[in-house]
Amino acid sequence: MRLLFAVPCRSATVGPDGADIEGAGINQVWVESVPGDVSFTVLLGLATVPQDPEGKLELHLLGPGMTVLEQLEAELAADPPAGGASDLPPGFEATGLVPIVLRFTAQDAGTHSIEVYLDGRHRDSLFFVVNVGTPD
Amino acid sequence: MHQPVIVFDFKEKRVYQAGTGPKRDLTRALSRAAAAQKKSRTTVGAMPSPPKRRRK
């Protein structure tokens, strides 16, 4: 399984014609006080070959100082092509969009990141800043 | 590949996804995430720049 892209956003709805994304590219989170609950979405674009339709997605939440606060993992499985694996032309990959909803409690203000691992290999770092107060 | 939404709930230290548990657990996890999102705001702004790499 291969990571094509990872887009932090407020929300993403996936349909057969693609994803509708709201608030793509966010990198600041504002909470009234810390600790404060936070939630946003990361839309993942993934590609798989029929011979290897499964993968392990691991996300590490890093806090200020880049210390690992939490890590969780999920098994991903691609739907088989409509007509079976032979439905894909040779050299083609199946692709898919997976919205990942994140929820955590920010204990401190400062730079955080979500580290994206696929099948044990680091694929992307998504940095964001937790701020206390309001953006206005 | 078409995947339903997956919830990585670091607060509960659990992952919720369709087909791996009761559907109501995923629904509740999404509700908790929506409540957390209402309490916070997200914007786009300045980021600290990464450390410069030294030339060898």
N, CA and C atoms of all chains as a GROMACS GRO file, in nm:
protein
  576
    1MET      N    1   0.085  -0.119   0.000
    1MET     CA    2   0.000   0.000   0.000
    1MET      C    3   0.089   0.125   0.000
    2ARG      N    4   0.045   0.225  -0.074
    2ARG     CA    5   0.128   0.344  -0.093
    2ARG      C    6   0.047   0.468  -0.057
    3LEU      N    7   0.114   0.564   0.010
    3LEU     CA    8   0.048   0.690   0.044
    3LEU      C    9   0.067   0.787  -0.072
    4LEU      N   10  -0.044   0.837  -0.127
    4LEU     CA   11  -0.035   0.935  -0.235
    4LEU      C   12  -0.033   1.076  -0.180
    5PHE      N   13  -0.118   1.101  -0.079
    5PHE     CA   14  -0.119   1.234  -0.016
    5PHE      C   15  -0.191   1.226   0.117
    6ALA      N   16  -0.168   1.326   0.200
    6ALA     CA   17  -0.238   1.339   0.329
    6ALA      C   18  -0.273   1.486   0.346
    7VAL      N   19  -0.402   1.516   0.357
    7VAL     CA   20  -0.449   1.654   0.363
    7VAL      C   21  -0.522   1.679   0.495
    8PRO      N   22  -0.462   1.760   0.585
    8PRO     CA   23  -0.537   1.798   0.705
    8PRO      C   24  -0.653   1.890   0.665
    9CYS      N   25  -0.768   1.871   0.726
    9CYS     CA   26  -0.885   1.952   0.692
    9CYS      C   27  -0.985   1.948   0.806
   10ARG      N   28  -1.088   2.034   0.795
   10ARG     CA   29  -1.192   2.032   0.899
   10ARG      C   30  -1.280   1.908   0.883
   11SER      N   31  -1.315   1.877   0.758
   11SER     CA   32  -1.394   1.757   0.734
   11SER      C   33  -1.379   1.716   0.588
   12ALA      N   34  -1.403   1.590   0.562
   12ALA     CA   35  -1.396   1.537   0.425
   12ALA      C   36  -1.502   1.430   0.409
   13THR      N   37  -1.578   1.442   0.302
   13THR     CA   38  -1.681   1.343   0.272
   13THR      C   39  -1.644   1.275   0.141
   14VAL      N   40  -1.631   1.144   0.146
   14VAL     CA   41  -1.586   1.069   0.029
   14VAL      C   42  -1.707   1.006  -0.041
   15GLY      N   43  -1.711   1.026  -0.172
   15GLY     CA   44  -1.815   0.964  -0.254
   15GLY      C   45  -1.751   0.901  -0.376
   16PRO      N   46  -1.832   0.844  -0.462
   16PRO     CA   47  -1.777   0.776  -0.580
   16PRO      C   48  -1.707   0.870  -0.678
   17ASP      N   49  -1.738   1.001  -0.669
   17ASP     CA   50  -1.677   1.097  -0.762
   17ASP      C   51  -1.562   1.175  -0.698
   18GLY      N   52  -1.517   1.132  -0.581
   18GLY     CA   53  -1.408   1.203  -0.515
   18GLY      C   54  -1.449   1.249  -0.377
   19ALA      N   55  -1.365   1.336  -0.319
   19ALA     CA   56  -1.391   1.382  -0.183
   19ALA      C   57  -1.429   1.529  -0.184
   20ASP      N   58  -1.527   1.564  -0.104
   20ASP     CA   59  -1.559   1.704  -0.078
   20ASP      C   60  -1.489   1.741   0.051
   21ILE      N   61  -1.396   1.838   0.043
   21ILE     CA   62  -1.313   1.875   0.158
   21ILE      C   63  -1.349   2.014   0.206
   22GLU      N   64  -1.362   2.030   0.336
   22GLU     CA   65  -1.385   2.162   0.395
   22GLU      C   66  -1.264   2.198   0.479
   23GLY      N   67  -1.214   2.318   0.459
   23GLY     CA   68  -1.103   2.365   0.541
   23GLY      C   69  -0.973   2.292   0.515
   24ALA      N   70  -0.941   2.266   0.389
   24ALA     CA   71  -0.817   2.194   0.357
   24ALA      C   72  -0.695   2.280   0.392
   25GLY      N   73  -0.594   2.216   0.444
   25GLY     CA   74  -0.467   2.285   0.470
   25GLY      C   75  -0.459   2.352   0.605
   26ILE      N   76  -0.552   2.324   0.693
   26ILE     CA   77  -0.545   2.386   0.826
   26ILE      C   78  -0.415   2.345   0.896
   27ASN      N   79  -0.359   2.440   0.972
   27ASN     CA   80  -0.237   2.407   1.048
   27ASN      C   81  -0.233   2.476   1.184
   28GLN      N   82  -0.346   2.536   1.221
   28GLN     CA   83  -0.356   2.600   1.354
   28GLN      C   84  -0.481   2.548   1.423
   29VAL      N   85  -0.467   2.510   1.547
   29VAL     CA   86  -0.582   2.466   1.627
   29VAL      C   87  -0.591   2.560   1.747
   30TRP      N   88  -0.712   2.609   1.773
   30TRP     CA   89  -0.732   2.703   1.882
   30TRP      C   90  -0.823   2.641   1.987
   31VAL      N   91  -0.778   2.642   2.110
   31VAL     CA   92  -0.859   2.592   2.221
   31VAL      C   93  -0.872   2.703   2.324
   32GLU      N   94  -0.981   2.699   2.402
   32GLU     CA   95  -1.004   2.803   2.503
   32GLU      C   96  -0.899   2.797   2.612
   33SER      N   97  -0.862   2.675   2.649
   33SER     CA   98  -0.760   2.656   2.753
   33SER      C   99  -0.702   2.516   2.736
   34VAL      N  100  -0.589   2.493   2.799
   34VAL     CA  101  -0.532   2.358   2.800
   34VAL      C  102  -0.543   2.302   2.942
   35PRO      N  103  -0.570   2.174   2.955
   35PRO     CA  104  -0.598   2.081   2.846
   35PRO      C  105  -0.730   2.112   2.775
   36GLY      N  106  -0.732   2.088   2.643
   36GLY     CA  107  -0.851   2.114   2.564
   36GLY      C  108  -0.869   2.009   2.456
   37ASP      N  109  -0.993   1.969   2.435
   37ASP     CA  110  -1.021   1.867   2.333
   37ASP      C  111  -1.011   1.924   2.193
   38VAL      N  112  -0.953   1.845   2.104
   38VAL     CA  113  -0.929   1.886   1.966
   38VAL      C  114  -0.975   1.775   1.872
   39SER      N  115  -1.030   1.813   1.759
   39SER     CA  116  -1.063   1.714   1.657
   39SER      C  117  -1.053   1.778   1.520
   40PHE      N  118  -0.990   1.709   1.428
   40PHE     CA  119  -0.993   1.747   1.287
   40PHE      C  120  -0.971   1.622   1.204
   41THR      N  121  -0.974   1.640   1.074
   41THR     CA  122  -0.969   1.523   0.984
   41THR      C  123  -0.844   1.528   0.898
   42VAL      N  124  -0.792   1.413   0.863
   42VAL     CA  125  -0.685   1.403   0.764
   42VAL      C  126  -0.736   1.312   0.653
   43LEU      N  127  -0.743   1.367   0.531
   43LEU     CA  128  -0.786   1.285   0.418
   43LEU      C  129  -0.663   1.218   0.357
   44LEU      N  130  -0.665   1.086   0.353
   44LEU     CA  131  -0.554   1.010   0.295
   44LEU      C  132  -0.591   0.962   0.156
   45GLY      N  133  -0.498   0.977   0.063
   45GLY     CA  134  -0.510   0.914  -0.068
   45GLY      C  135  -0.415   0.794  -0.069
   46LEU      N  136  -0.469   0.677  -0.102
   46LEU     CA  137  -0.390   0.553  -0.096
   46LEU      C  138  -0.396   0.479  -0.228
   47ALA      N  139  -0.292   0.404  -0.257
   47ALA     CA  140  -0.290   0.321  -0.377
   47ALA      C  141  -0.243   0.181  -0.340
   48THR      N  142  -0.304   0.083  -0.403
   48THR     CA  143  -0.264  -0.056  -0.376
   48THR      C  144  -0.262  -0.133  -0.507
   49VAL      N  145  -0.178  -0.234  -0.508
   49VAL     CA  146  -0.180  -0.330  -0.620
   49VAL      C  147  -0.266  -0.448  -0.575
   50PRO      N  148  -0.333  -0.517  -0.669
   50PRO     CA  149  -0.423  -0.626  -0.630
   50PRO      C  150  -0.353  -0.736  -0.550
   51GLN      N  151  -0.223  -0.755  -0.576
   51GLN     CA  152  -0.151  -0.861  -0.506
   51GLN      C  153  -0.126  -0.826  -0.359
   52ASP      N  154  -0.139  -0.699  -0.324
   52ASP     CA  155  -0.107  -0.654  -0.188
   52ASP      C  156  -0.214  -0.556  -0.140
   53PRO      N  157  -0.337  -0.607  -0.120
   53PRO     CA  158  -0.450  -0.515  -0.095
   53PRO      C  159  -0.461  -0.467   0.050
   54GLU      N  160  -0.376  -0.519   0.138
   54GLU     CA  161  -0.390  -0.482   0.279
   54GLU      C  162  -0.270  -0.401   0.327
   55GLY      N  163  -0.294  -0.323   0.429
   55GLY     CA  164  -0.185  -0.243   0.484
   55GLY      C  165  -0.214  -0.204   0.627
   56LYS      N  166  -0.109  -0.169   0.699
   56LYS     CA  167  -0.125  -0.123   0.838
   56LYS      C  168  -0.095   0.026   0.845
   57LEU      N  169  -0.195   0.102   0.886
   57LEU     CA  170  -0.179   0.246   0.903
   57LEU      C  171  -0.152   0.275   1.050
   58GLU      N  172  -0.045   0.348   1.074
   58GLU     CA  173  -0.006   0.384   1.210
   58GLU      C  174   0.006   0.536   1.217
   59LEU      N  175  -0.056   0.596   1.317
   59LEU     CA  176  -0.043   0.739   1.337
   59LEU      C  177   0.017   0.766   1.474
   60HIS      N  178   0.121   0.850   1.475
   60HIS     CA  179   0.183   0.890   1.601
   60HIS      C  180   0.150   1.037   1.623
   61LEU      N  181   0.102   1.069   1.743
   61LEU     CA  182   0.076   1.208   1.780
   61LEU      C  183   0.196   1.259   1.858
   62LEU      N  184   0.261   1.361   1.803
   62LEU     CA  185   0.378   1.419   1.870
   62LEU      C  186   0.341   1.556   1.927
   63GLY      N  187   0.388   1.584   2.047
   63GLY     CA  188   0.361   1.711   2.111
   63GLY      C  189   0.480   1.805   2.102
   64PRO      N  190   0.471   1.921   2.172
   64PRO     CA  191   0.584   2.015   2.170
   64PRO      C  192   0.712   1.943   2.215
   65GLY      N  193   0.820   1.976   2.146
   65GLY     CA  194   0.944   1.904   2.174
   65GLY      C  195   0.954   1.774   2.098
   66MET      N  196   0.850   1.748   2.017
   66MET     CA  197   0.844   1.628   1.931
   66MET      C  198   0.854   1.499   2.011
   67THR      N  199   0.790   1.501   2.127
   67THR     CA  200   0.781   1.378   2.206
   67THR      C  201   0.654   1.304   2.163
   68VAL      N  202   0.664   1.172   2.157
   68VAL     CA  203   0.549   1.092   2.116
   68VAL      C  204   0.449   1.089   2.232
   69LEU      N  205   0.330   1.143   2.208
   69LEU     CA  206   0.226   1.145   2.310
   69LEU      C  207   0.141   1.019   2.304
   70GLU      N  208   0.104   0.979   2.185
   70GLU     CA  209   0.021   0.860   2.166
   70GLU      C  210   0.050   0.800   2.030
   71GLN      N  211   0.021   0.672   2.014
   71GLN     CA  212   0.026   0.610   1.881
   71GLN      C  213  -0.080   0.502   1.872
   72LEU      N  214  -0.146   0.500   1.756
   72LEU     CA  215  -0.253   0.403   1.731
   72LEU      C  216  -0.237   0.348   1.590
   73GLU      N  217  -0.293   0.229   1.566
   73GLU     CA  218  -0.283   0.170   1.434
   73GLU      C  219  -0.414   0.106   1.391
   74ALA      N  220  -0.432   0.093   1.260
   74ALA     CA  221  -0.552   0.031   1.204
   74ALA      C  222  -0.512  -0.050   1.082
   75GLU      N  223  -0.584  -0.157   1.061
   75GLU     CA  224  -0.564  -0.239   0.941
   75GLU      C  225  -0.652  -0.183   0.830
   76LEU      N  226  -0.594  -0.166   0.712
   76LEU     CA  227  -0.669  -0.120   0.596
   76LEU      C  228  -0.678  -0.233   0.495
   77ALA      N  229  -0.792  -0.244   0.430
   77ALA     CA  230  -0.808  -0.344   0.325
   77ALA      C  231  -0.880  -0.281   0.207
   78ALA      N  232  -0.820  -0.295   0.090
   78ALA     CA  233  -0.880  -0.238  -0.030
   78ALA      C  234  -0.994  -0.328  -0.078
   79ASP      N  235  -1.100  -0.265  -0.126
   79ASP     CA  236  -1.207  -0.343  -0.189
   79ASP      C  237  -1.152  -0.405  -0.316
   80PRO      N  238  -1.190  -0.531  -0.346
   80PRO     CA  239  -1.142  -0.590  -0.471
   80PRO      C  240  -1.206  -0.519  -0.590
   81PRO      N  241  -1.135  -0.510  -0.704
   81PRO     CA  242  -1.196  -0.451  -0.823
   81PRO      C  243  -1.324  -0.525  -0.859
   82ALA      N  244  -1.416  -0.454  -0.924
   82ALA     CA  245  -1.549  -0.510  -0.951
   82ALA      C  246  -1.541  -0.649  -1.015
   83GLY      N  247  -1.453  -0.666  -1.110
   83GLY     CA  248  -1.445  -0.793  -1.179
   83GLY      C  249  -1.334  -0.883  -1.128
   84GLY      N  250  -1.282  -0.853  -1.009
   84GLY     CA  251  -1.171  -0.930  -0.955
   84GLY      C  252  -1.040  -0.863  -0.987
   85ALA      N  253  -0.932  -0.922  -0.935
   85ALA     CA  254  -0.799  -0.862  -0.949
   85ALA      C  255  -0.762  -0.841  -1.096
   86SER      N  256  -0.814  -0.927  -1.185
   86SER     CA  257  -0.777  -0.917  -1.326
   86SER      C  258  -0.844  -0.798  -1.394
   87ASP      N  259  -0.932  -0.728  -1.321
   87ASP     CA  260  -1.000  -0.611  -1.378
   87ASP      C  261  -0.905  -0.496  -1.404
   88LEU      N  262  -0.795  -0.490  -1.329
   88LEU     CA  263  -0.700  -0.381  -1.347
   88LEU      C  264  -0.601  -0.416  -1.458
   89PRO      N  265  -0.574  -0.321  -1.547
   89PRO     CA  266  -0.472  -0.346  -1.649
   89PRO      C  267  -0.336  -0.367  -1.582
   90PRO      N  268  -0.248  -0.440  -1.644
   90PRO     CA  269  -0.115  -0.462  -1.585
   90PRO      C  270  -0.046  -0.329  -1.556
   91GLY      N  271   0.014  -0.320  -1.440
   91GLY     CA  272   0.085  -0.198  -1.404
   91GLY      C  273  -0.003  -0.092  -1.340
   92PHE      N  274  -0.133  -0.119  -1.326
   92PHE     CA  275  -0.222  -0.022  -1.264
   92PHE      C  276  -0.241  -0.053  -1.117
   93GLU      N  277  -0.273   0.053  -1.041
   93GLU     CA  278  -0.302   0.037  -0.898
   93GLU      C  279  -0.445   0.082  -0.872
   94ALA      N  280  -0.507   0.019  -0.773
   94ALA     CA  281  -0.635   0.069  -0.725
   94ALA      C  282  -0.606   0.187  -0.633
   95THR      N  283  -0.692   0.288  -0.636
   95THR     CA  284  -0.670   0.403  -0.548
   95THR      C  285  -0.794   0.426  -0.464
   96GLY      N  286  -0.776   0.491  -0.353
   96GLY     CA  287  -0.888   0.517  -0.263
   96GLY      C  288  -0.863   0.637  -0.175
   97LEU      N  289  -0.970   0.689  -0.121
   97LEU     CA  290  -0.966   0.805  -0.031
   97LEU      C  291  -1.020   0.762   0.104
   98VAL      N  292  -0.945   0.790   0.208
   98VAL     CA  293  -0.984   0.749   0.343
   98VAL      C  294  -0.980   0.869   0.436
   99PRO      N  295  -1.096   0.917   0.483
   99PRO     CA  296  -1.095   1.024   0.583
   99PRO      C  297  -1.066   0.967   0.722
  100ILE      N  298  -0.966   1.024   0.786
  100ILE     CA  299  -0.930   0.983   0.921
  100ILE      C  300  -0.969   1.096   1.015
  101VAL      N  301  -1.060   1.068   1.106
  101VAL     CA  302  -1.100   1.167   1.206
  101VAL      C  303  -1.011   1.149   1.329
  102LEU      N  304  -0.944   1.256   1.370
  102LEU     CA  305  -0.855   1.251   1.486
  102LEU      C  306  -0.921   1.320   1.605
  103ARG      N  307  -0.902   1.265   1.721
  103ARG     CA  308  -0.950   1.330   1.844
  103ARG      C  309  -0.845   1.310   1.952
  104PHE      N  310  -0.810   1.418   2.018
  104PHE     CA  311  -0.714   1.407   2.127
  104PHE      C  312  -0.730   1.527   2.221
  105THR      N  313  -0.667   1.518   2.334
  105THR     CA  314  -0.666   1.630   2.428
  105THR      C  315  -0.530   1.696   2.422
  106ALA      N  316  -0.530   1.823   2.382
  106ALA     CA  317  -0.405   1.899   2.381
  106ALA      C  318  -0.372   1.938   2.524
  107GLN      N  319  -0.258   1.892   2.572
  107GLN     CA  320  -0.217   1.923   2.709
  107GLN      C  321  -0.140   2.054   2.717
  108ASP      N  322  -0.077   2.090   2.606
  108ASP     CA  323   0.006   2.211   2.603
  108ASP      C  324  -0.010   2.280   2.469
  109ALA      N  325   0.013   2.411   2.470
  109ALA     CA  326   0.020   2.485   2.344
  109ALA      C  327   0.154   2.455   2.278
  110GLY      N  328   0.160   2.479   2.147
  110GLY     CA  329   0.287   2.460   2.077
  110GLY      C  330   0.273   2.372   1.955
  111THR      N  331   0.386   2.348   1.892
  111THR     CA  332   0.387   2.271   1.768
  111THR      C  333   0.368   2.122   1.795
  112HIS      N  334   0.276   2.064   1.724
  112HIS     CA  335   0.248   1.920   1.732
  112HIS      C  336   0.265   1.863   1.591
  113SER      N  337   0.263   1.732   1.582
  113SER     CA  338   0.258   1.672   1.448
  113SER      C  339   0.190   1.536   1.454
  114ILE      N  340   0.137   1.498   1.340
  114ILE     CA  341   0.087   1.363   1.319
  114ILE      C  342   0.186   1.296   1.224
  115GLU      N  343   0.248   1.190   1.270
  115GLU     CA  344   0.342   1.115   1.187
  115GLU      C  345   0.267   0.996   1.125
  116VAL      N  346   0.272   0.988   0.993
  116VAL     CA  347   0.197   0.884   0.921
  116VAL      C  348   0.292   0.771   0.882
  117TYR      N  349   0.260   0.649   0.926
  117TYR     CA  350   0.337   0.531   0.890
  117TYR      C  351   0.247   0.434   0.814
  118LEU      N  352   0.298   0.378   0.707
  118LEU     CA  353   0.226   0.273   0.635
  118LEU      C  354   0.315   0.149   0.633
  119ASP      N  355   0.261   0.040   0.682
  119ASP     CA  356   0.335  -0.085   0.687
  119ASP      C  357   0.471  -0.066   0.754
  120GLY      N  358   0.472   0.014   0.860
  120GLY     CA  359   0.592   0.032   0.940
  120GLY      C  360   0.691   0.133   0.885
  121ARG      N  361   0.659   0.194   0.771
  121ARG     CA  362   0.753   0.291   0.713
  121ARG      C  363   0.695   0.432   0.723
  122HIS      N  364   0.780   0.526   0.766
  122HIS     CA  365   0.736   0.664   0.780
  122HIS      C  366   0.708   0.723   0.643
  123ARG      N  367   0.589   0.784   0.627
  123ARG     CA  368   0.549   0.836   0.496
  123ARG      C  369   0.525   0.986   0.494
  124ASP      N  370   0.484   1.045   0.607
  124ASP     CA  371   0.455   1.188   0.604
  124ASP      C  372   0.453   1.243   0.747
  125SER      N  373   0.479   1.373   0.758
  125SER     CA  374   0.467   1.445   0.885
  125SER      C  375   0.371   1.561   0.863
  126LEU      N  376   0.268   1.570   0.945
  126LEU     CA  377   0.170   1.677   0.932
  126LEU      C  378   0.182   1.765   1.056
  127PHE      N  379   0.242   1.882   1.039
  127PHE     CA  380   0.266   1.971   1.153
  127PHE      C  381   0.148   2.065   1.173
  128PHE      N  382   0.118   2.096   1.298
  128PHE     CA  383   0.016   2.194   1.331
  128PHE      C  384   0.049   2.255   1.467
  129VAL      N  385  -0.003   2.375   1.488
  129VAL     CA  386   0.026   2.448   1.613
  129VAL      C  387  -0.101   2.455   1.697
  130VAL      N  388  -0.091   2.418   1.822
  130VAL     CA  389  -0.202   2.435   1.916
  130VAL      C  390  -0.185   2.570   1.984
  131ASN      N  391  -0.289   2.654   1.973
  131ASN     CA  392  -0.288   2.787   2.033
  131ASN      C  393  -0.396   2.795   2.141
  132VAL      N  394  -0.370   2.875   2.244
  132VAL     CA  395  -0.472   2.899   2.346
  132VAL      C  396  -0.530   3.038   2.324
  133GLY      N  397  -0.662   3.044   2.315
  133GLY     CA  398  -0.727   3.172   2.289
  133GLY      C  399  -0.815   3.164   2.166
  134THR      N  400  -0.838   3.280   2.105
  134THR     CA  401  -0.918   3.283   1.984
  134THR      C  402  -0.839   3.347   1.872
  135PRO      N  403  -0.862   3.306   1.748
  135PRO     CA  404  -0.782   3.359   1.637
  135PRO      C  405  -0.813   3.504   1.602
  136ASP      N  406  -0.923   3.561   1.651
  136ASP     CA  407  -0.961   3.698   1.614
  136ASP      C  408  -0.890   3.802   1.701
  137MET      N  409  -1.054   0.116  -0.436
  137MET     CA  410  -1.053   0.110  -0.290
  137MET      C  411  -1.153   0.213  -0.238
  138HIS      N  412  -1.243   0.172  -0.155
  138HIS     CA  413  -1.335   0.266  -0.093
  138HIS      C  414  -1.342   0.232   0.054
  139GLN      N  415  -1.301   0.323   0.138
  139GLN     CA  416  -1.298   0.298   0.282
  139GLN      C  417  -1.393   0.392   0.351
  140PRO      N  418  -1.470   0.345   0.444
  140PRO     CA  419  -1.548   0.437   0.526
  140PRO      C  420  -1.455   0.512   0.620
  141VAL      N  421  -1.511   0.609   0.689
  141VAL     CA  422  -1.430   0.691   0.779
  141VAL      C  423  -1.372   0.605   0.892
  142ILE      N  424  -1.254   0.643   0.936
  142ILE     CA  425  -1.190   0.576   1.050
  142ILE      C  426  -1.163   0.683   1.156
  143VAL      N  427  -1.192   0.652   1.280
  143VAL     CA  428  -1.167   0.746   1.390
  143VAL      C  429  -1.045   0.699   1.469
  144PHE      N  430  -0.943   0.783   1.474
  144PHE     CA  431  -0.828   0.760   1.562
  144PHE      C  432  -0.852   0.845   1.686
  145ASP      N  433  -0.901   0.781   1.790
  145ASP     CA  434  -0.933   0.854   1.912
  145ASP      C  435  -0.818   0.837   2.011
  146PHE      N  436  -0.726   0.934   2.009
  146PHE     CA  437  -0.608   0.925   2.097
  146PHE      C  438  -0.649   0.944   2.243
  147LYS      N  439  -0.760   1.013   2.265
  147LYS     CA  440  -0.805   1.034   2.402
  147LYS      C  441  -0.853   0.902   2.464
  148GLU      N  442  -0.926   0.825   2.384
  148GLU     CA  443  -0.976   0.695   2.432
  148GLU      C  444  -0.874   0.584   2.409
  149LYS      N  445  -0.765   0.618   2.336
  149LYS     CA  446  -0.662   0.520   2.297
  149LYS      C  447  -0.722   0.404   2.218
  150ARG      N  448  -0.814   0.438   2.127
  150ARG     CA  449  -0.881   0.335   2.046
  150ARG      C  450  -0.904   0.384   1.904
  151VAL      N  451  -0.911   0.288   1.814
  151VAL     CA  452  -0.946   0.317   1.674
  151VAL      C  453  -1.083   0.258   1.647
  152TYR      N  454  -1.168   0.337   1.584
  152TYR     CA  455  -1.303   0.291   1.549
  152TYR      C  456  -1.316   0.289   1.398
  153GLN      N  457  -1.354   0.175   1.343
  153GLN     CA  458  -1.378   0.168   1.200
  153GLN      C  459  -1.486   0.065   1.173
  154ALA      N  460  -1.557   0.085   1.065
  154ALA     CA  461  -1.668  -0.005   1.031
  154ALA      C  462  -1.614  -0.147   1.010
  155GLY      N  463  -1.688  -0.242   1.060
  155GLY     CA  464  -1.652  -0.382   1.037
  155GLY      C  465  -1.562  -0.440   1.144
  156THR      N  466  -1.514  -0.358   1.237
  156THR     CA  467  -1.425  -0.411   1.341
  156THR      C  468  -1.486  -0.398   1.480
  157GLY      N  469  -1.613  -0.365   1.488
  157GLY     CA  470  -1.679  -0.352   1.618
  157GLY      C  471  -1.823  -0.310   1.595
  158PRO      N  472  -1.897  -0.297   1.704
  158PRO     CA  473  -2.036  -0.253   1.690
  158PRO      C  474  -2.045  -0.118   1.619
  159LYS      N  475  -2.145  -0.106   1.530
  159LYS     CA  476  -2.160   0.017   1.453
  159LYS      C  477  -2.185   0.137   1.544
  160ARG      N  478  -2.254   0.111   1.657
  160ARG     CA  479  -2.285   0.224   1.746
  160ARG      C  480  -2.158   0.281   1.809
  161ASP      N  481  -2.053   0.199   1.824
  161ASP     CA  482  -1.927   0.250   1.878
  161ASP      C  483  -1.866   0.354   1.785
  162LEU      N  484  -1.870   0.325   1.654
  162LEU     CA  485  -1.818   0.420   1.554
  162LEU      C  486  -1.903   0.546   1.555
  163THR      N  487  -2.035   0.529   1.562
  163THR     CA  488  -2.125   0.644   1.563
  163THR      C  489  -2.097   0.733   1.684
  164ARG      N  490  -2.078   0.670   1.798
  164ARG     CA  491  -2.050   0.747   1.920
  164ARG      C  492  -1.914   0.817   1.912
  165ALA      N  493  -1.817   0.748   1.855
  165ALA     CA  494  -1.684   0.808   1.840
  165ALA      C  495  -1.691   0.931   1.750
  166LEU      N  496  -1.770   0.922   1.643
  166LEU     CA  497  -1.787   1.037   1.553
  166LEU      C  498  -1.858   1.151   1.625
  167SER      N  499  -1.952   1.118   1.711
  167SER     CA  500  -2.023   1.222   1.788
  167SER      C  501  -1.928   1.292   1.884
  168ARG      N  502  -1.841   1.213   1.949
  168ARG     CA  503  -1.744   1.273   2.042
  168ARG      C  504  -1.647   1.364   1.967
  169ALA      N  505  -1.607   1.320   1.847
  169ALA     CA  506  -1.515   1.402   1.767
  169ALA      C  507  -1.584   1.531   1.724
  170ALA      N  508  -1.711   1.521   1.685
  170ALA     CA  509  -1.784   1.641   1.644
  170ALA      C  510  -1.797   1.739   1.761
  171ALA      N  511  -1.819   1.686   1.881
  171ALA     CA  512  -1.829   1.772   1.999
  171ALA      C  513  -1.696   1.840   2.027
  172ALA      N  514  -1.586   1.766   2.012
  172ALA     CA  515  -1.453   1.824   2.034
  172ALA      C  516  -1.424   1.931   1.930
  173GLN      N  517  -1.470   1.908   1.808
  173GLN     CA  518  -1.444   2.006   1.701
  173GLN      C  519  -1.520   2.135   1.728
  174LYS      N  520  -1.638   2.124   1.789
  174LYS     CA  521  -1.716   2.244   1.820
  174LYS      C  522  -1.649   2.328   1.928
  175LYS      N  523  -1.574   2.261   2.017
  175LYS     CA  524  -1.508   2.333   2.126
  175LYS      C  525  -1.383   2.406   2.080
  176SER      N  526  -1.326   2.363   1.967
  176SER     CA  527  -1.202   2.424   1.920
  176SER      C  528  -1.224   2.486   1.782
  177ARG      N  529  -1.125   2.563   1.736
  177ARG     CA  530  -1.132   2.620   1.601
  177ARG      C  531  -1.004   2.587   1.526
  178THR      N  532  -1.016   2.582   1.395
  178THR     CA  533  -0.897   2.554   1.314
  178THR      C  534  -0.882   2.662   1.209
  179THR      N  535  -0.758   2.705   1.185
  179THR     CA  536  -0.730   2.808   1.087
  179THR      C  537  -0.599   2.774   1.015
  180VAL      N  538  -0.560   2.865   0.928
  180VAL     CA  539  -0.430   2.852   0.859
  180VAL      C  540  -0.343   2.968   0.905
  181GLY      N  541  -0.218   2.941   0.939
  181GLY     CA  542  -0.132   3.048   0.988
  181GLY      C  543   0.014   3.013   0.977
  182ALA      N  544   0.095   3.096   1.043
  182ALA     CA  545   0.240   3.079   1.035
  182ALA      C  546   0.284   2.954   1.110
  183MET      N  547   0.387   2.892   1.057
  183MET     CA  548   0.444   2.772   1.119
  183MET      C  549   0.591   2.795   1.148
  184PRO      N  550   0.643   2.732   1.251
  184PRO     CA  551   0.788   2.741   1.272
  184PRO      C  552   0.860   2.675   1.155
  185SER      N  553   0.966   2.738   1.109
  185SER     CA  554   1.039   2.680   0.995
  185SER      C  555   1.125   2.564   1.045
  186PRO      N  556   1.144   2.464   0.960
  186PRO     CA  557   1.228   2.351   1.002
  186PRO      C  558   1.373   2.393   1.014
  187PRO      N  559   1.451   2.324   1.096
  187PRO     CA  560   1.593   2.359   1.108
  187PRO      C  561   1.664   2.345   0.974
  188LYS      N  562   1.757   2.441   0.950
  188LYS     CA  563   1.830   2.434   0.823
  188LYS      C  564   1.931   2.322   0.825
  189ARG      N  565   1.941   2.256   0.712
  189ARG     CA  566   2.040   2.148   0.702
  189ARG      C  567   2.178   2.207   0.673
  190ARG      N  568   2.275   2.154   0.742
  190ARG     CA  569   2.411   2.201   0.718
  190ARG      C  570   2.469   2.131   0.596
  191ARG      N  571   2.536   2.211   0.514
  191ARG     CA  572   2.604   2.150   0.399
  191ARG      C  573   2.728   2.076   0.446
  192LYS      N  574   2.750   1.961   0.384
  192LYS     CA  575   2.869   1.884   0.420
  192LYS      C  576   2.992   1.942   0.352
   0.00000   0.00000   0.00000
